[in-house]
Amino acid sequence: MPLFWKWTLGVVIGLLVAAFAGLSLMAGGPKDALYMVRYALPHMHRGNLKVGDEAPDARLLALDGETRFHLRERTGARPLVVFFGSFT
């Protein structure tokens, strides 16, 4: 393998390691970084919702930790605000 390709491969691997280390630092640890990437990448796209559009239905887990339900089952014609956040 020529010297140029060895350096190129080394730089690419170094950049990947540096990116993962930075992501791990931001996410709280390597395990959290892996889970964040695992779940985020398939869903990272821009949506096409506009103001006034009906929100897409979602299947959620209830507070009891076992029951699952669809948002539309609970809201009917009433407005709904869903807050996704962490309280830890």
Secondary structure, DSSP 8 states (H G I E B T S, - for coil): --HHHHHHHHHHHHHHHHHHHHHHHHHTSHHHHHHHHHHHGGG-S-----TT------EEE-TTSS-EEEHHHHHTTS----------
